[in-house]
């Protein structure tokens, strides 16, 4: 398992964050619209691949602008901080 932290790096908005672990066969949701306040972070655990890396897809919606969506896919190493923003 890989441990990482998802951090709200948006300087303006609190965010609703969804994170999907792409290394699991069913692409398991790790965070489901979890509200993360500006500057705060949430620890997550991910399945590692054969090279020891995690792979996630994250989607954010600003708490005060729910129609705005930002999505990204990233590779994650143990101990990484994944900075998300809108």
C-alpha positions, 0 to 999 in steps of 0.5 A: 500500500502507498500512503499519500496526502491530497491537499487543497492547493486552491488559494480561493476555494474550499473544494469537494474532492473525489479520488479514484484508485486506478490500480484497483480492478474496479477503480475504487473511489478513495474519496467521495466528494470530500470537502477539503478546506483551503490549505488542508489535506486528507491522507489516503491509501492506494494500491501500488502497481508492480513498479511500486507506484500508485495511480489516481484520477482526481476531480474537484468542484469548488464548494461555492461554484459546483458547476466548475469541474477540474479533473486530472490523472497522476502517478503517486509515490509513497509519501507524496502530496497531491496538490489539487485545485479548481 
